[in-house]
């Protein structure tokens, strides 16, 4: 499917465990094409359509994303990155291995926890240098980022297969 095969995307996430199962929790995902956004929203992921640009300038990749939704405040990201090491598979037991070897996505919908299984080949990350506008990044977060990013990676595109979302816990609502 040529239209949805390749598109710019930006995700803001954290790393979680549920019942000792490591996974990723997405605060948000922005994408430049509407079909992947609609499909992901059906799968309970917090995707948003965004106007996005990527360009290479003096060895850096400049990246910009602005959500195309009407809110009181602009939600956007503006930053740049560059690869600063050769890619290599993370060694088992390292922080990088812990960060990359995740095969579940978690989300909450109406107080329920949703789990989505994923499959991909092992990631082969390189170290990266990153600079960004802190106010822009904070516009994507549910709170405010304090301090500076201490660890950044660059990875080549990797195909990922998703399973259907699964309801794994229901929170009872108080009366």
C-alpha positions in Angstrom: 0.0 0.0 0.0 2.2 2.9 -1.3 0.3 5.7 0.5 0.8 4.4 4.0 4.1 2.6 3.5 6.2 5.6 4.4 5.4 8.7 6.4 6.9 11.0 9.0 6.0 10.1 12.6 6.8 11.5 16.1 6.1 9.6 19.3 6.4 10.6 22.9 6.5 7.6 25.2 7.6 6.1 28.4 8.7 2.6 29.5 6.4 0.5 31.7 5.8 -2.9 33.1 2.4 -4.5 33.7 2.4 -7.7 35.7 6.2 -8.0 34.9 5.6 -7.6 31.2 7.8 -4.8 29.8 6.2 -2.5 27.3 5.8 1.0 26.0 3.1 3.6 27.0 2.6 6.3 24.4 1.6 9.7 25.6 1.0 10.7 21.9 2.0 9.8 18.4 1.9 12.3 15.5 1.8 11.2 11.9 1.9 13.1 8.6 -0.8 10.9 6.9 -4.4 10.6 7.9 -5.0 6.9 7.1 -2.4 5.6 9.6 -3.8 8.0 12.2 -7.4 6.7 11.8 -6.2 3.0 11.7 -4.1 3.5 14.9 -7.0 5.2 16.7 -9.2 2.2 15.9 -6.5 0.2 17.7 -6.7 2.4 20.8 -3.4 4.4 20.2 -3.3 8.2 20.7 -2.4 9.2 17.2 -2.9 12.7 15.8 -2.7 14.1 12.3 0.2 16.6 12.1 1.9 18.8 9.6 5.5 17.5 9.6 8.8 18.4 7.9 12.2 16.8 7.8 15.3 18.3 6.2 19.0 17.7 6.3 21.1 20.8 7.2 24.9 20.6 7.8 24.9 17.0 9.0 21.8 17.4 11.2 18.3 16.2 10.5 15.9 19.1 11.3 12.5 17.8 12.4 9.2 19.8 12.9 5.7 18.6 13.7 2.6 20.6 14.5 -0.7 19.0 15.3 -3.6 19.9 13.1 -6.2 20.1 15.8 -7.9 23.1 17.3 -6.8 23.7 20.9 -6.2 26.6 23.1 -2.4 26.0 22.9 -0.3 24.9 19.9 1.0 21.4 20.2 4.3 21.0 18.3 7.9 19.8 18.3 10.9 21.4 16.8 14.4 19.9 17.1 17.3 18.3 15.3 19.3 15.1 15.6 22.3 13.4 14.1 23.8 9.9 14.4 27.2 10.0 16.3 28.2 6.3 16.4 27.9 3.1 14.4 24.7 1.1 14.9 25.1 -2.0 17.1 22.9 -4.5 18.8 22.6 -3.8 22.5 24.1 -6.4 24.8 21.7 -8.4 27.0 21.4 -6.9 30.5 22.2 -3.3 29.4 20.0 -0.3 29.7 19.9 -0.1 25.9 18.7 -3.7 25.7 16.0 -2.9 28.3 14.9 0.1 26.3 14.7 -1.6 22.9 13.5 -5.1 23.5 9.8 -4.4 24.2 7.1 -6.4 22.5 3.9 -4.8 23.9 2.3 -1.4 23.8 0.0 -0.4 26.6 -2.7 2.3 26.7 -5.7 3.2 28.8 -9.1 3.8 27.3 -12.0 4.8 29.6 -10.2 3.4 32.7 -9.4 0.1 31.0 -5.9 -1.1 30.2 -5.3 -2.2 26.6 -2.4 -4.3 25.5 -1.2 -4.6 21.9 1.3 -7.3 21.0 4.0 -6.4 18.5 6.7 -8.2 16.7 9.9 -6.9 15.0 13.5 -7.9 14.4 15.9 -6.7 17.1 16.7 -3.0 16.9 20.2 -1.9 16.1 20.5 1.6 17.5 23.3 4.1 17.2 24.0 6.9 19.7 22.6 10.3 18.6 23.0 13.9 19.5 19.7 15.8 19.9 18.7 19.4 20.5 15.1 20.6 20.8 12.9 23.4 22.0 11.9 22.5 25.5 8.6 24.4 25.3 7.8 22.5 22.1 8.5 19.1 23.7 6.5 20.1 26.8 3.5 20.9 24.6 3.4 17.1 23.8 3.6 15.9 27.4 0.9 15.6 30.1 3.3 17.4 32.5 6.4 19.5 32.3 9.8 18.0 31.4 12.6 19.0 33.8 16.3 18.8 33.1 17.9 17.7 29.8 17.7 14.6 27.7 20.6 12.3 28.7 20.2 9.4 26.3 19.3 9.5 22.6 19.4 6.9 19.9 19.0 6.8 16.1 17.7 3.7 14.4 17.0 2.9 10.7 13.4 2.0 9.8 12.3 -1.4 11.0 9.0 -3.1 10.0 6.7 -3.9 12.9 3.7 -6.2 13.0 0.8 -5.4 15.4 -1.7 -7.8 16.9 -5.3 -6.8 17.7 -5.7 -4.8 20.9 -6.6 -6.9 24.0 -8.4 -5.7 27.1 -6.4 -6.9 30.0 -7.9 -5.2 33.0 -11.1 -3.3 33.7 -11.2 -0.7 36.5 -14.5 -0.7 38.3 -16.0 2.8 38.4 -17.1 4.2 41.7 -20.8 4.9 42.0 
